[in-house]
Amino acid sequence: MRYKYQATDEQSQTITGILTADSERAAMRQLQKRGLTVVTIAPLTADTLDQRRAQQRPPSRDILVVLHELTTLLESDVSLIEAIESLAHSSHHPFLTQAFAQMAQRLRQGAAFSVILKESPLNLPWYMHQLIEAGELTGKVANALRDGVAQMEYEEKVRNELRNAMIYPVILILSGITAVILIFTLVVPRFANILQNRGDEIPLLAQWVLGTGMFLNHHADSLMIGLVVVAIVGAYLLNQAQVRVRLHNGLANLPVLGSWLLESETARWAAMMGTLLENKVSLLRALELASHGVKLPSLLARLQQVTRAVRAGTSLSQALQDNDALTPTGHNLIRAGEKAGELPRMLRSLARLLEESGRVRMKRFLLLIEPIAILLIGGVIGVIITGVILAITSVNDIAF
């Protein structure tokens, strides 16, 4: 039983916490042994647990940590039910401890671990459930769980690398946009009277700059509302699967970005294929499952053709080559893996090669973004400043 307590230490400092004991008296003895004076102590009721269950979902890194612990316990020959109950009574995020408590209860009722994991609120990736199911069939749940966690870490690392790499370009672009807005709203309106008296005598560029500044000032509220509406509509469209598919297709056709996206998707597919095959998933089933994680429609269409060819009796290497699904290096690795009986290992090697190549392309893409953004923002600011200077000099010329 778990108890929530409030106590004071020798320095009269208030301490609160939760502990596990057989009874309330046993819990009080534990606190007294720690040198604490109990103020209040009460069992952790179902209402409290319900409140905890409603708490916000923890970060994905916390879920990875707790899955690592579960894998380590299973690899240390701790039984599945004991490992899950241990995590249910751990000091992890309340969302996680409650989830594992529910899983322990379902295990004691005789449900399969793969089914319990699928029904749990952890909301793990689809491949984790397939790996655990395969691990149950082969008696290697710990190995399957370790491979699944490794795949989750790989995807998390890719997302973090992309997020970190985009921080500087995003800050640069936002700073430039902010500078342009400030110039238009604070500097340009100071020359508004010039347009009223000398509109036709001012150069065209100066008229455009000053007119744009005044328009932004006079319609600031409408523009803000319009931006909010555009943001809401954009968020809604991005939640639509068809829009995301078209967006991926469009990005895949770009010169540098397209190659990077293609290699990243192929690397994810190869890593998943290797993981599934290592866990004794059949080749056809692995092809079907691995294609679920592919987001580029062009690559997905080729891989679906590969699956049909393999089902018809063609070897994997030949089907991939016929449909031009991989690079020449990838085709050679798959062919060598089939001949040597090391297809899972070759697929993982291909995934690492493509991952490294994709990382190089990502850096090249980001190196292009930064100078392009600087040139565009600098050009816009330069045009604005030039327009303002032309307005000032033209007025001085007229007055002279």
Secondary structure by P-SEA (a helix, b strand, c coil): ccccccccccccbbbbbccccccaaaaaaaaaaacccccccccccaaaaaaaaacccccaaaaaaaaaaaaaaaaacccaaaaaaaaaaccccaaaaaaaaaaaaaaaacccaaaaaaaccccccaaaaaaaaaaaaaccaaaaaaaaaaaaaaaaaaaaaaaaaaaaaaaaaaaaaaaaaaaacccccccccccccccccccaaaaaaaaaaaaaaaaaaaaaaaaaaaaaaaaaaaacaaaaaaaaaaaaacaaaaaaaaaaaaaaaaaaaaaaaaacccaaaaaaaaacccccaaaaaaaaaaaaaaaacccaaaaaaaaccccaaaaaaaaaaaaacaaaaaaaaaaaaaaaaaaaaaaaaaaaaaaaaaaaaaaaaaaaaaaaaaaaaaaaaaac
